[in-house]
Amino acid sequence: MALKIKKGDTVKIIAGDDKGKTGEVLAVIPSKKQVIVKDCKVAKKTVKPSEENKDGGFVNKEMPIDISNVAKVEGE
């Protein structure tokens, strides 16, 4: 089954905590039937110090949303 939502599409969240928000699709995970939407379902993740991030600390990260909970916005 091919997914109708692709990276770069604008979608609206139709279920869950972020219901009503719209955003751009950053990534599609076809094997799990999930999408990652910019600025939706944001979680605070702990990161260890590394070459890029010397101090470590907390990072806000978008988490996957089931594809059945989003609807493609037409005409944008």
HELIX and SHEET records of a PDB file:
HELIX    1   1 ILE A   67  ASN A   69  5                                   3    
SHEET    1   A 5 ILE A  65  ASP A  66  0                                        
SHEET    2   A 5 GLN A  34  VAL A  37 -1                                        
SHEET    3   A 5 THR A  22  ILE A  29 -1                                        
SHEET    4   A 5 THR A  10  ILE A  13 -1                                        
SHEET    5   A 5 VAL A  70  LYS A  72 -1                                        
SHEET    1   B 2 VAL A  42  VAL A  47  0                                        
SHEET    2   B 2 GLY A  57  GLU A  62 -1                                        
END                                                                             
